[in-house]
C-alpha cells in the first residue's frame, strides 16, 4: 500500500500560502481554515489534499501551516499541481491520528466502558494512601 487510507471526507479547507519551485519539484505551503486539525498533521505523516494522498514535509503549529513537496511525476498526476498561492484546497487528515486520539482519550478519561479513567484511579489511590498515612 502506498500512501494512506483515504475516505473521501473533507475535514477542512486550506489556503495555499506559497508555491516554491525546487528543481523539478514544487513545495506547497498550506494554512487550514480550521486550525484545530493541525494536531493530526505530523512531519513525514500523510495528508489528503484534493483527493491525493501526500506526505507532509514540514509543519509549523505556532504559525499554523504545513508543507508538501510534489515531484514532477506527482505534478503530472494530481489536480492540486495546477493551483497557485491564494487558491483553496480540500483537506482530509489521516484517520489513524483520530483513532489514536479517541483511544487514548477513552483510556485516560474512562470513556470506554463506563469505568473511571486511569487518571481518576491513580488520583483516588494516591489520595487514599495519603489519608491512611495521616
URNOR-V439008 format. One record per backbone hydrogen bond with DSSP energy under -0.5 kcal/mol. CO is the residue of the C=O (numbers start at 1). NH is the residue of the N-H. E is the energy in kcal/mol with one decimal. If there is no record, write none. Layout:
# URNOR-V439008
co: {CO,CO}
nh: {NH,NH}
e: {E,E}
This chain:
# URNOR-V439008
co: {5,9,12,13,14,15,15,16,18,19,20,22,25,26,26,27,28,29,29,30,31,33,34,35,36,37,38,40,42,45,46,47,47,48,49,52,52,54,55,56,58,60,60,65,66,67,67,68,69,70,71,72,74,74,78,79,80,84,87,89,90,91,91,92,94,94,95,96,97,98,99,100,101,102,103,104,105,106,106,106,107,108,111,117,118,119,120,121,122,123,124,125,126,127,128,129,131}
nh: {7,11,91,33,89,17,31,86,29,21,27,25,22,28,70,20,68,17,18,66,15,35,37,38,39,40,41,42,45,56,94,49,54,92,52,49,54,47,69,44,67,64,65,60,30,57,58,28,71,26,75,76,77,78,81,82,83,87,16,14,50,11,12,48,97,98,99,100,101,102,103,104,105,106,107,108,109,110,111,112,118,119,113,121,122,123,124,125,126,127,128,129,130,131,132,133,134}
e: {-0.5,-0.6,-2.7,-3.1,-2.5,-0.7,-2.1,-3.4,-2.3,-0.5,-2.8,-1.9,-3.1,-0.6,-3.1,-2.8,-1.9,-3.1,-1.1,-1.6,-2.7,-0.9,-1.5,-1.6,-1.2,-2.3,-1.3,-0.7,-2.4,-2.9,-0.7,-0.6,-3.2,-2.3,-2.0,-2.4,-0.5,-2.2,-0.6,-2.9,-2.6,-0.7,-2.0,-3.2,-3.0,-2.8,-1.0,-3.0,-0.6,-1.8,-2.5,-1.5,-1.8,-1.2,-0.8,-2.1,-2.2,-2.2,-3.0,-2.3,-2.7,-2.7,-1.6,-2.8,-0.9,-0.8,-2.2,-2.6,-2.4,-2.3,-2.5,-2.8,-2.6,-2.3,-2.2,-2.6,-2.6,-1.2,-1.0,-0.8,-1.8,-0.9,-0.8,-2.2,-2.4,-2.6,-2.5,-2.3,-2.4,-2.7,-2.5,-2.4,-2.5,-2.5,-1.8,-1.8,-0.8}
